[in-house]
Amino acid sequence: MTKKKAIEFLRVTHLRGPNIWTYRPVIETWLDIGALEDFPSNLLPGLYERLVALLPGLVEHRCGIGERGGFLERLRDGTWSGHILEHVVLELQNLAGMRTGFGKTRSTSQVGIYKMAFRTRQEKVGRAALMAGRELLMSAIEDKPFDLAAVVRDLQGMVDSYCLGPSTGHIVDAATDRRIPSIRLTDGNLVQLGHGAAQRRIWTAETDRTSAIAEGISSDKDLTKMLLKSCGLPVPEGSLVRSAEEAWEEAQDIGVPVVIKPYDGNHGRGVSLNLMTQADVEAAYHVAARKGGSKSVIVERFVTGDEHRLLVVGKQLVAAAKGESLWVTGDGVLNVIELCNRDINIDPRRGETEDHPLGLIKPDVSAEIVLELGRQGMTPQSVPLAGQKVLIQPNGNVAIDVTDDVHPSVAAAATLAARVVGLDIAGIDVVMEDISRPLEEQGGAIIEVNASPGLLAHLKPAVGKPREIGSAIVGNLFGPDESGRIPIIGVTGKRGTSLIARMVGCMLRLTGMHTGVVNANGLYLDERKVSSANSMTFDAGERLLINRTVQAAVFESDARMILTEGLAYDRCAVGIVTDMDGVEALGEFYIEDMDAMANIIRAQVDVIMSNGAAVLNAAVTEVADLAPLCDGEVIFYAEDHALPAIAEHRAGGHRAVFPRDGAIVLAEGGDETVLLAMSALKPATAASVGAVLAAVAATWALGMEPGLIAAGLRNFDASPAGH
């Protein structure tokens, strides 16, 4: 039977944690490329030209030579379809707005069967890109049409639906830059930064430090003004009214022009500016009441100047943006709606998704715009005369960065306003003519303090440079020396790993840390078994990491878990490797020799932090050979103290743990400390010599005092009754 030129997916797996490919989550797929094994790209006429025409961005892929155009050079010279698919999928994700660049493709022992992995930030989007990538590649191979625009639109829709919003993503990226781990807690924008007891939480521009009371105050505009005024901050004169008639009376008392806004509102909804007449005031009252969902409306003095949004994080002003009025110019043909679409909404920064810093202008929907047009004797359907300028929104485009122009006294006023209300992140709306001058000398005023402020205007300003909002927020949550990390100990192998994990957890408990353990026998919190199910899984591990009480965590894993899920943590303080047994049970993964097994197990060593330690069984040559891969310290252990590997390690001044003359010995270079006699241990514990040595080395690596380690060993019972 002649094999067809096609690409078949044999298996698709989302590896959520560090794996054989990389530290980050990837989608791994096994490919059968069939007859295409005999047709590398240079033997497929026209494929190069068709792919480049469809995906010109492939020129940026640096594969092979490590330079721009590297992949295209490989494509021209000849590469196989599995490798081509890898780059097509990456580019489709990039086009969809989910930027990524990592991918690898490897052959297996079976002809035509490949393993391919690519980085993805969201599983559903990644899987969809994989399926679409196959169709695109096959269309290019067969010279058939392919609707790339439709595919990209679908993928973009999935990105909008499933991925973190741009503001939250920016904060998470800032945390990643500081090597602070993150866990997405919902399908929305609730994200945990850090692990266990060291974690903090964000929800876009809100954090677990954002006070509910402060949010309530900020939404009560009258109360906010009162508090600001009491602290000497300039606010416009005004009062709360409950009817259109009262609004006009208050406007007369204050003196026109006035501003009318909802009593309980934010983001400028229902706000009307520069009102002069009774009709305008009464109409604006009804707009504000409707948008605010209450009869209570604020009437206040109109402050001359431009609206500015000042972003305060903690005690610092981190960004400022200026507003400008929105106008259209008539041509005698198009109505106001059409002019807005032509002149304003055409701006690529405008849209209805979180990726757009500016919203669409809809004159027929926005009551504020209808009111503003009415004051000019127009409706949304009116056709302005040629050359006639029409005001659509005063201060409707707060997206011009002016951070570098802010006067120190203005910055001080903004930060004080945030503290008065009690917000850790606040958007302070200030009206003034010139932000480089003090408020007082120009009659400027603070008009609103907003909780959960929008960040996009500062991340993607219309004019000026973007600001590093994410790093400011992360810096406010974590001190300069804080990493959001707790001590994590990983145990990988087959020999006694469940026992080692539980033993290390029990010994750490003696330090006073609330300790969690996941292993094949269950999930433990402070030695209490809370689940008897096999917890050597990614989900069980994540349960530990999101638990706010956990101050240290121990994880058991094996080669199969690394191959099917990835490790449950991104980095660890100590990584223990006991052996490389079990290769014969991994044939389904095309793991057929010790070299392939070592490539799996090395994942445990690869994730050890530079200030951490690898604990390696020196009696297994393949395990000891992993030592050079560790970024941190290496501690050897073995039941035979006379092993050449132990002697060589100690000769280099390094640490080792071994038994001699019936006692456990801690050695560092030529120095030795006898920890305790094996006879002091409970019988079941003493029978598991290798597990005891590994646990001792791990706790020693974490800085536990020898006396405390010895006490933990004496009390630990490895028998079933001791579980």
Buried (B, 14 or more C-beta within 10 A) or exposed (E): EEEEBBBEEEEBBBBBBBBBBBBBBBBBBBBBBBEBBEBBBBEBEEBBEBBBEBBEBBEBBEBBEEEEBBBBEBBBEEBBBBBBBBBBBBBBBBBBBBEBBBBBBEBBEEEBBBBBBBBBBBBBBBBBBBBBBBBBBBBBBEEEEBEBEEBBEBBBBBBBEBBBBBBBBBBBBBBBEBEBBBBBBEEEBBBBBBBBBBBBBBBBBBBBBBBEEBBBBBBBBBBBBEBBBEEEBBBBBBBBBBEBEBBBBBBEEBEBBBBBBBBBBBBBBBBBBBBEEBEBBBBBBBBBBEBBEBBBBBBBBBBBBBBBBBBBBBEBBBBBBBBBBBBBEBBEEBBBBBBBBEBBBEBEBBBEEBBBBBBBBBBEEBBBBBBBBEBBEBBBEBBBEEEBEBBBBBBBBBBBBBBEBBBEEBBBBBBBBBBBBBBBBBBBBBBBEBBEBBBEEBBBBBBBBBBBBBBBBBBBBBEBEEBBBBBBBBBBBBEEEBBBBBBBBBBBBBBBBBBBBBBBBBBBBBBEBBBBBBBBBBBBBBEEBEBEEBBBBBEBBBBBBBBBEBBBBBBBBBBBBBBBBBBBBBBBBBBBBBBBBBBEEBEEBBBBEEEBBBBBBBBBBBBBBEEBBBBBBBBBEBBBBBBEBBBBBBBBBBBEBEBEBBEEBBEEEBBBBBBEEEBBBBBBEEEEEEBBBBEBBBEBBBEBBBBBBBBBBBBBBBEBEBEBBBBBBEBBBBEEEEB
